[in-house]
Amino acid sequence: MKLIDDSDRRANTPEYGVSEISNSIKNILENKFGRVRIRGELGRVFVARSGHVYYDLKDKNSVLSTVTFKGQMSGLSISPEEGLEVVATGKLTTFGTQSKYQLVVDELRVSGVGSLMAMLEKRKEMLNKEGLFDQDKKKKIPYIPELIGVITSPQGAVISDILHRLRDRFPRKVLIWPVTVQGDSCAKQVSQAIIGFNSLPSDGELRRPDLLIVARGGGSIEDLWGFNEEIVVRAAANSEIPIISAVGHETDTTLLDYVSDIRAPTPSAAAEMAVPVRRDLIFGLNSLGIRLNTTIVRILEIREKRIRDLFRVISRPDDFVIAVSEKLLNLTDKLPKALKISVQSKRLKSERVLSGFSPNLLKHRILTVKKSLEHQIYLFNFLVDNQTPTIRKGFKSLYKRLGLKRLSEQLEMSDQRFKRLKRNFEYVAIGQIEEKSKRLTYLEQLLKTLSYHKTLERGYAVVWSEERIVSSLNEAKKEKQLTIEFKDGKHLL
């Protein structure tokens, strides 16, 4: 055997460098196939730090490595999701440093309505778990909005129907944000419109609307798909302005309908929900005015009748004055005698009390009381001078801590903190349950894979002696009774 290559003997076999053969294969592959469309199921999806997305395109027999570079992601109509049936369009090329070939995808579409519905249900479940569809997050629609923002296409019957319906029911100012309601740019424009309306100032010449209507006519699920995109749903969920969703006909349902504050079956119905009927309000106000006037007249009649009844019961004023005057004269006659008796009684009582006190005793008593009083006044003044600032400071501190506004703020902060902790707990709990469920499924599959029953299905058998496996002929000869286990049962020998 020779260790050195003999180039003369192999002159007819072409010789290439590694890079040369890799480039040749690359050129042959790219020239042969060029741009291709491939149908398959998306497997593993990996997003690199660079922004490039790597994923597998597979069928039941083969797997094709694919990649969409960061600059191409904006051109995709859908984001790659594992398990989705798609049609990928791109260029086949090689990755010479690892002797691999791959498909560089610049266009990705869902294959069939079934796959599209499966992706829609998966996305709906994910957003619902995040709480974006919760009823307690729905905002109240204003009864009579001053300014209505409409997000729709400026062409077509939708905007005409909305304006016509508003004009008939209750004319209001309308601010239109034109968008594309179908195609790849639909979701981006609609989400930007919702965010743009919310970013307007609350006052001024161009101010924020009181209500938003997102509308378009009916269509297939592909036509309405822009309103199922995650960026539209999240923009609507974060909107501070109430939103009425009027996408498609009554039977059409999009994810925007679930996150909006009200869903209207048609654009015309959305306009009806936005404002009341002006003529009905005027009629109602007139009816209330008539009822009010009738009630006032009735109350006045009742009061007048009551006053007349009271006059019948009450005596004449002259008779009332005469009776009081007579009573007063009678008391005047008795007053001097009563005063004389009272004065005599008080004098006798005073003489009895004073007879028990001598002048010196009274003087001593007065001095003692005076000193005690002066001492108490001194203590009181001392306490007032020394304790007043401290007490005042304490009262001020207590007032600040127990102020109504402060208590309200603390209660609101505590309530927000409790809600935040509740949401975090629910999110963590759901994540842990999903992780444990996936782990359990994996262990079940592993147990089935490692079980010897898989070996029996391939034509093998197991020889048992009672509960012990017999693995050799010598051991089998020593046993009196053997049992052979096949894939579908056991046989006793």
C-alpha positions as CSV (number, residue, x, y, z in Angstrom):
1,M,0.0,0.0,0.0
2,K,1.4,3.4,-1.0
3,L,1.2,6.3,1.3
4,I,1.9,9.0,-1.3
5,D,-0.6,9.9,-4.0
6,D,0.4,8.8,-7.5
7,S,-1.1,11.6,-9.7
8,D,-0.1,9.8,-12.9
9,R,-2.3,6.7,-12.3
10,R,-5.3,8.9,-11.4
11,A,-4.9,11.5,-14.2
12,N,-8.5,10.9,-15.4
13,T,-10.1,11.6,-12.0
14,P,-10.7,15.4,-11.6
15,E,-9.3,16.9,-8.4
16,Y,-11.0,19.8,-6.5
17,G,-10.3,21.9,-3.5
18,V,-12.8,21.9,-0.6
19,S,-14.0,25.4,-1.3
20,E,-14.0,24.8,-5.0
21,I,-16.3,21.8,-4.8
22,S,-18.6,23.6,-2.3
23,N,-18.9,26.6,-4.6
24,S,-19.6,24.3,-7.6
25,I,-22.3,22.5,-5.7
26,K,-23.8,25.8,-4.7
27,N,-23.9,27.1,-8.3
28,I,-25.4,23.9,-9.6
29,L,-28.1,23.9,-6.9
30,E,-29.1,27.5,-7.3
31,N,-29.0,27.4,-11.1
32,K,-31.0,24.1,-11.2
33,F,-33.9,25.2,-8.9
34,G,-33.7,29.0,-8.6
35,R,-36.8,30.2,-6.7
36,V,-39.1,27.5,-5.4
37,R,-42.3,27.0,-3.5
38,I,-42.4,24.2,-0.9
39,R,-45.3,22.9,1.1
40,G,-44.8,21.3,4.5
41,E,-45.2,21.5,8.3
42,L,-43.1,23.8,10.4
43,G,-41.0,22.0,13.0
44,R,-38.5,23.5,15.4
45,V,-38.5,27.3,15.4
46,F,-35.5,29.2,16.7
47,V,-35.0,33.0,16.9
48,A,-31.3,34.0,17.1
49,R,-30.0,37.0,18.9
50,S,-29.1,38.5,15.5
51,G,-32.9,38.5,14.6
52,H,-32.6,35.7,12.1
53,V,-35.2,33.0,12.4
54,Y,-34.2,29.3,11.8
55,Y,-36.9,26.6,11.4
56,D,-37.5,23.2,9.9
57,L,-39.9,22.4,7.0
58,K,-40.8,18.8,7.1
59,D,-43.2,16.0,5.9
60,K,-43.4,12.5,7.2
61,N,-40.2,11.4,5.5
62,S,-37.8,14.4,5.2
63,V,-36.7,17.6,6.9
64,L,-35.5,20.7,5.1
65,S,-33.6,23.4,7.0
66,T,-34.9,26.9,6.4
67,V,-34.0,30.4,7.4
68,T,-35.5,33.9,7.2
69,F,-33.0,36.7,7.7
70,K,-33.8,39.7,9.9
71,G,-34.3,42.0,7.0
72,Q,-36.8,39.6,5.4
73,M,-39.1,39.2,8.4
74,S,-41.2,42.3,7.7
75,G,-42.1,40.7,4.3
76,L,-43.7,37.6,5.8
77,S,-47.4,37.5,6.0
78,I,-47.3,35.3,9.1
79,S,-44.7,34.5,11.8
80,P,-43.3,31.0,11.8
81,E,-45.1,28.8,14.5
82,E,-44.3,25.1,15.2
83,G,-46.9,22.7,13.8
84,L,-48.3,25.1,11.2
85,E,-48.9,23.8,7.6
86,V,-47.4,26.4,5.3
87,V,-46.2,27.1,1.7
88,A,-42.7,28.6,1.9
89,T,-41.3,30.5,-1.1
90,G,-37.6,31.3,-1.4
91,K,-34.2,30.3,-2.8
92,L,-32.4,27.0,-2.3
93,T,-28.7,27.4,-1.5
94,T,-25.9,25.7,0.4
95,F,-24.1,26.4,3.6
96,G,-20.6,25.3,2.6
97,T,-18.9,25.6,5.9
98,Q,-21.0,22.7,7.2
99,S,-21.8,20.9,3.9
100,K,-25.5,21.7,4.3
101,Y,-28.2,23.1,2.0
102,Q,-31.1,25.2,3.1
103,L,-34.0,27.2,1.9
104,V,-33.8,31.0,2.4
105,V,-37.5,32.0,2.8
106,D,-38.8,35.4,2.0
107,E,-42.5,34.6,1.7
108,L,-44.5,32.4,4.0
109,R,-48.2,31.6,3.8
110,V,-50.6,29.2,5.5
111,S,-51.6,26.2,3.5
112,G,-55.3,25.8,3.6
113,V,-58.1,27.2,5.8
114,G,-57.8,24.4,8.3
115,S,-54.3,25.4,9.2
116,L,-55.3,29.0,9.4
117,M,-58.1,28.2,11.8
118,A,-55.8,26.0,14.0
119,M,-53.3,28.9,14.2
120,L,-56.2,31.3,15.1
121,E,-57.5,29.1,17.9
122,K,-53.9,28.7,19.3
123,R,-53.4,32.5,19.3
124,K,-56.9,33.1,20.8
125,E,-56.1,30.7,23.7
126,M,-52.7,32.4,24.3
127,L,-54.2,35.9,24.4
128,N,-57.1,34.8,26.6
129,K,-54.8,33.3,29.2
130,E,-53.0,36.7,29.3
131,G,-56.4,38.2,30.3
132,L,-56.8,40.4,27.2
133,F,-60.4,39.3,26.8
134,D,-61.6,39.7,30.4
135,Q,-65.0,41.3,30.8
136,D,-63.9,43.4,33.7
137,K,-61.5,45.3,31.4
138,K,-64.2,46.4,29.1
139,K,-64.7,50.2,29.0
140,K,-68.1,52.0,29.1
141,I,-69.2,53.6,25.8
142,P,-70.1,57.3,26.2
143,Y,-73.8,58.0,25.8
144,I,-73.3,61.0,23.5
145,P,-69.7,61.2,22.2
146,E,-68.6,64.7,21.0
147,L,-66.0,63.3,18.6
148,I,-65.9,59.8,17.0
149,G,-62.8,58.3,15.4
150,V,-63.3,55.9,12.5
151,I,-60.6,53.5,11.4
152,T,-61.4,52.0,8.0
153,S,-60.7,52.3,4.3
154,P,-61.6,55.7,2.8
155,Q,-63.1,54.0,-0.3
156,G,-66.1,51.7,-0.3
157,A,-69.5,51.6,1.2
158,V,-68.4,51.1,4.9
159,I,-67.5,54.7,5.6
160,S,-70.5,56.0,3.7
161,D,-72.8,53.7,5.7
162,I,-71.3,54.9,9.0
163,L,-71.5,58.6,8.1
164,H,-75.0,58.3,6.7
165,R,-76.2,56.4,9.8
166,L,-74.7,59.0,12.2
167,R,-76.2,61.8,10.2
168,D,-79.7,60.3,10.5
169,R,-79.5,59.4,14.2
170,F,-77.4,62.1,15.9
171,P,-75.0,64.2,13.8
172,R,-71.5,64.2,15.5
173,K,-68.0,65.2,14.5
174,V,-66.1,62.3,12.8
175,L,-62.4,62.0,12.5
176,I,-61.3,59.4,9.9
177,W,-58.0,57.5,9.9
178,P,-57.6,55.8,6.5
179,V,-56.1,52.3,6.5
180,T,-55.8,49.3,4.3
181,V,-58.3,46.7,5.6
182,Q,-56.9,43.7,3.7
183,G,-53.5,42.3,2.9
184,D,-50.1,42.2,4.5
185,S,-50.0,45.9,5.6
186,C,-53.5,45.8,7.2
187,A,-52.5,44.8,10.7
188,K,-49.6,47.3,10.9
189,Q,-51.8,50.2,9.7
190,V,-54.7,49.4,12.0
191,S,-52.6,49.1,15.1
192,Q,-50.8,52.3,14.2
193,A,-54.2,54.0,13.8
194,I,-55.4,52.9,17.3
195,I,-52.1,54.0,18.9
196,G,-52.2,57.3,17.0
197,F,-55.7,58.2,18.1
198,N,-54.7,57.5,21.7
199,S,-51.6,59.7,21.5
200,L,-53.6,62.8,20.5
201,P,-54.1,65.5,23.2
202,S,-57.3,65.6,25.2
203,D,-58.1,69.1,24.1
204,G,-57.2,71.5,21.3
205,E,-58.2,71.8,17.6
206,L,-57.2,68.2,16.8
207,R,-58.0,66.3,20.0
208,R,-58.5,62.7,21.1
209,P,-61.9,61.1,20.1
210,D,-64.3,60.0,22.7
211,L,-65.0,56.7,20.9
212,L,-63.3,54.6,18.1
213,I,-65.0,52.5,15.5
214,V,-62.8,49.9,13.6
215,A,-64.8,48.8,10.6
216,R,-64.7,46.9,7.3
217,G,-67.0,44.9,5.1
218,G,-67.4,41.1,5.0
219,G,-64.9,38.7,3.4
220,S,-63.2,35.4,3.7
221,I,-61.0,34.5,6.7
222,E,-57.9,35.4,4.6
223,D,-59.4,38.9,3.9
224,L,-60.1,39.5,7.6
225,W,-56.9,38.0,8.8
226,G,-55.3,41.4,9.5
227,F,-57.8,41.9,12.4
228,N,-56.6,38.6,13.9
229,E,-52.9,39.7,14.2
230,E,-51.4,40.0,17.7
231,I,-50.3,43.6,17.2
232,V,-53.9,44.7,16.5
233,V,-55.3,42.9,19.5
234,R,-52.6,44.3,21.9
235,A,-53.1,47.8,20.5
236,A,-56.9,47.6,21.2
237,A,-56.3,46.1,24.6
238,N,-54.0,49.1,25.6
239,S,-56.4,51.7,24.1
240,E,-57.7,54.2,26.6
241,I,-60.5,55.1,24.2
242,P,-63.5,52.7,24.1
243,I,-63.6,50.7,20.9
244,I,-66.5,49.3,18.8
245,S,-65.4,46.5,16.5
246,A,-67.4,46.3,13.3
247,V,-65.4,43.9,11.1
248,G,-67.2,41.8,8.5
249,H,-70.8,40.6,8.7
250,E,-72.7,39.2,11.7
251,T,-71.3,35.6,11.2
252,D,-67.7,36.8,10.9
253,T,-65.6,36.8,14.1
254,T,-62.1,38.1,14.6
255,L,-59.8,38.4,17.7
256,L,-60.4,42.2,17.6
257,D,-64.1,41.4,18.4
258,Y,-63.1,39.7,21.7
259,V,-60.8,42.5,22.9
260,S,-63.0,45.4,21.9
261,D,-65.4,46.9,24.4
262,I,-68.4,46.3,22.1
263,R,-68.8,44.1,19.0
264,A,-71.2,45.3,16.3
265,P,-72.5,42.8,13.7
266,T,-72.1,45.4,10.9
267,P,-70.6,48.9,10.4
268,S,-74.1,50.4,10.3
269,A,-74.9,48.8,13.6
270,A,-71.7,50.2,15.1
271,A,-72.9,53.7,14.2
272,E,-76.3,52.9,15.9
273,M,-74.5,51.8,19.0
274,A,-72.3,54.9,19.0
275,V,-75.1,57.5,19.3
276,P,-78.8,57.6,20.3
277,V,-81.6,58.8,18.1
278,R,-81.8,62.6,18.4
279,R,-85.5,62.7,17.6
280,D,-86.3,60.2,20.3
281,L,-84.3,62.2,22.8
282,I,-86.2,65.4,21.9
283,F,-89.5,63.6,22.1
284,G,-88.5,62.2,25.5
285,L,-87.4,65.6,26.8
286,N,-90.7,67.1,25.7
287,S,-92.6,64.3,27.4
288,L,-90.6,64.8,30.6
289,G,-91.3,68.6,30.4
290,I,-95.0,68.0,30.2
291,R,-94.9,65.6,33.1
292,L,-92.9,68.1,35.1
293,N,-95.4,70.9,34.5
294,T,-98.3,68.6,35.4
295,T,-96.6,67.5,38.6
296,I,-95.9,71.1,39.6
297,V,-99.5,72.2,39.1
298,R,-100.7,69.2,41.0
299,I,-98.4,70.0,44.0
300,L,-99.5,73.6,44.1
301,E,-103.2,72.5,44.1
302,I,-102.5,70.1,47.0
303,R,-100.6,72.9,49.0
304,E,-103.4,75.4,48.4
305,K,-106.1,73.0,49.6
306,R,-104.0,72.2,52.7
307,I,-103.7,75.9,53.5
308,R,-107.4,76.4,53.2
309,D,-108.0,73.4,55.5
310,L,-105.6,74.8,58.1
311,F,-107.4,78.2,58.0
312,R,-110.7,76.4,58.8
313,V,-109.1,74.7,61.9
314,I,-107.2,77.7,63.3
315,S,-109.3,80.3,65.2
316,R,-109.5,83.9,64.1
317,P,-106.3,85.9,65.0
318,D,-108.3,88.4,67.2
319,D,-109.6,85.6,69.3
320,F,-106.2,84.1,69.7
321,V,-104.7,87.5,70.8
322,I,-107.5,88.2,73.3
323,A,-107.0,84.8,75.0
324,V,-103.3,85.3,75.3
325,S,-103.8,88.9,76.7
326,E,-106.1,87.7,79.4
327,K,-103.7,85.0,80.5
328,L,-100.9,87.6,80.6
329,L,-102.9,90.0,82.7
330,N,-103.7,87.2,85.2
331,L,-100.0,86.3,85.5
332,T,-99.2,90.0,86.0
333,D,-101.6,90.3,88.9
334,K,-100.0,87.2,90.6
335,L,-96.3,88.3,90.0
336,P,-95.8,90.9,92.9
337,K,-97.0,88.5,95.6
338,A,-94.9,85.7,94.2
339,L,-91.8,87.9,94.1
340,K,-92.3,89.0,97.7
341,I,-92.7,85.4,98.9
342,S,-89.6,84.3,97.0
343,V,-87.4,87.2,98.4
344,Q,-88.4,86.4,101.9
345,S,-87.6,82.7,101.4
346,K,-84.1,83.4,100.0
347,R,-83.3,85.9,102.8
348,L,-84.1,83.3,105.5
349,K,-82.0,80.7,103.8
350,S,-79.0,83.1,103.5
351,E,-79.3,84.1,107.2
352,R,-79.2,80.4,108.2
353,V,-76.1,79.7,106.0
354,L,-74.2,82.9,107.2
355,S,-74.9,82.1,110.9
356,G,-72.6,79.1,110.7
357,F,-69.6,81.1,109.5
358,S,-67.4,83.6,111.5
359,P,-65.6,86.4,109.7
360,N,-62.1,84.9,110.4
361,L,-63.3,81.5,109.1
362,L,-64.7,83.0,106.0
363,K,-61.5,85.0,105.4
364,H,-59.3,81.9,105.9
365,R,-61.6,80.0,103.6
366,I,-61.4,82.7,100.9
367,L,-57.5,82.8,101.1
368,T,-57.2,79.0,100.8
369,V,-59.4,78.9,97.8
370,K,-57.6,81.9,96.3
371,K,-54.1,80.2,96.7
372,S,-55.4,76.9,95.3
373,L,-56.9,78.8,92.3
374,E,-53.7,80.7,91.7
375,H,-51.7,77.5,91.9
376,Q,-54.0,75.8,89.4
377,I,-53.8,78.8,87.1
378,Y,-49.9,78.6,87.3
379,L,-49.9,74.9,86.4
380,F,-52.3,75.5,83.6
381,N,-50.3,78.3,82.1
382,F,-47.1,76.2,82.5
383,L,-48.7,73.2,80.7
384,V,-50.1,75.4,78.0
385,D,-46.7,77.1,77.3
386,N,-44.7,73.9,77.4
387,Q,-47.0,71.3,75.9
388,T,-48.9,73.3,73.3
389,P,-46.2,73.1,70.6
390,T,-45.7,69.4,71.2
391,I,-49.4,68.7,71.1
392,R,-49.9,70.9,68.0
393,K,-47.0,69.1,66.3
394,G,-48.5,65.7,67.2
395,F,-52.0,66.8,65.9
396,K,-50.5,68.0,62.6
397,S,-48.6,64.7,62.1
398,L,-51.7,62.7,63.0
399,Y,-53.8,64.9,60.6
400,K,-51.3,64.2,57.8
401,R,-51.3,60.5,58.4
402,L,-55.1,60.3,58.9
403,G,-56.1,62.7,56.1
404,L,-58.9,61.5,53.8
405,K,-56.8,62.0,50.7
406,R,-53.9,60.1,52.2
407,L,-56.1,57.2,53.3
408,S,-57.7,57.1,49.8
409,E,-54.3,57.0,48.1
410,Q,-53.0,54.2,50.4
411,L,-56.2,52.2,49.8
412,E,-55.9,52.6,46.0
413,M,-52.2,51.7,46.1
414,S,-52.9,48.6,48.2
415,D,-55.7,47.6,45.8
416,Q,-53.5,48.0,42.8
417,R,-50.7,46.0,44.5
418,F,-53.1,43.2,45.4
419,K,-54.4,43.0,41.8
420,R,-50.8,43.0,40.4
421,L,-49.8,40.2,42.8
422,K,-52.9,38.2,41.9
423,R,-52.1,38.5,38.1
424,N,-48.5,37.5,38.7
425,F,-49.5,34.5,40.8
426,E,-52.0,33.3,38.2
427,Y,-49.4,33.7,35.4
428,V,-46.7,31.8,37.4
429,A,-49.2,29.1,38.4
430,I,-50.4,28.5,34.8
431,G,-46.8,28.4,33.6
432,Q,-45.8,25.8,36.2
433,I,-48.9,23.6,35.4
434,E,-48.0,23.7,31.7
435,E,-44.4,22.8,32.4
436,K,-45.3,19.9,34.7
437,S,-47.8,18.7,32.1
438,K,-45.2,18.7,29.4
439,R,-42.7,16.9,31.7
440,L,-45.3,14.2,32.5
441,T,-46.1,13.7,28.8
442,Y,-42.4,13.3,28.1
443,L,-41.9,10.8,30.8
444,E,-44.9,8.8,29.6
445,Q,-43.5,8.7,26.1
446,L,-40.0,7.7,27.4
447,L,-41.6,4.9,29.5
448,K,-43.4,3.5,26.4
449,T,-40.1,3.8,24.4
450,L,-38.0,1.9,27.0
451,S,-40.6,-0.8,27.7
452,Y,-39.8,-4.3,26.4
453,H,-43.3,-4.4,24.8
454,K,-41.9,-2.4,21.9
455,T,-39.4,-5.3,21.4
456,L,-42.2,-7.9,21.4
457,E,-44.0,-6.0,18.6
458,R,-40.9,-6.5,16.3
459,G,-41.3,-10.4,16.5
460,Y,-39.4,-11.2,19.7
461,A,-40.7,-13.2,22.7
462,V,-39.9,-13.4,26.5
463,V,-39.5,-16.8,28.3
464,W,-40.8,-16.7,32.0
465,S,-40.5,-19.1,34.8
466,E,-43.1,-17.9,37.2
467,E,-41.9,-14.3,37.8
468,R,-38.3,-14.8,36.6
469,I,-37.0,-14.3,33.0
470,V,-35.2,-17.3,31.5
471,S,-32.4,-16.1,29.2
472,S,-30.4,-19.3,28.4
473,L,-31.1,-22.9,27.1
474,N,-29.5,-24.5,30.2
475,E,-31.8,-22.6,32.5
476,A,-34.8,-23.6,30.4
477,K,-33.9,-27.3,30.6
478,K,-33.9,-27.1,34.4
479,E,-37.4,-25.6,34.6
480,K,-40.5,-27.8,34.8
481,Q,-42.9,-25.3,33.4
482,L,-42.2,-22.3,31.1
483,T,-44.4,-19.4,29.9
484,I,-43.7,-17.6,26.6
485,E,-44.9,-14.0,26.3
486,F,-45.7,-12.7,22.8
487,K,-46.9,-9.2,21.8
488,D,-50.6,-10.3,22.0
489,G,-50.5,-12.7,25.0
490,K,-48.8,-15.5,26.9
491,H,-48.5,-19.3,26.2
492,L,-47.9,-22.0,28.9
493,L,-45.5,-24.9,28.0
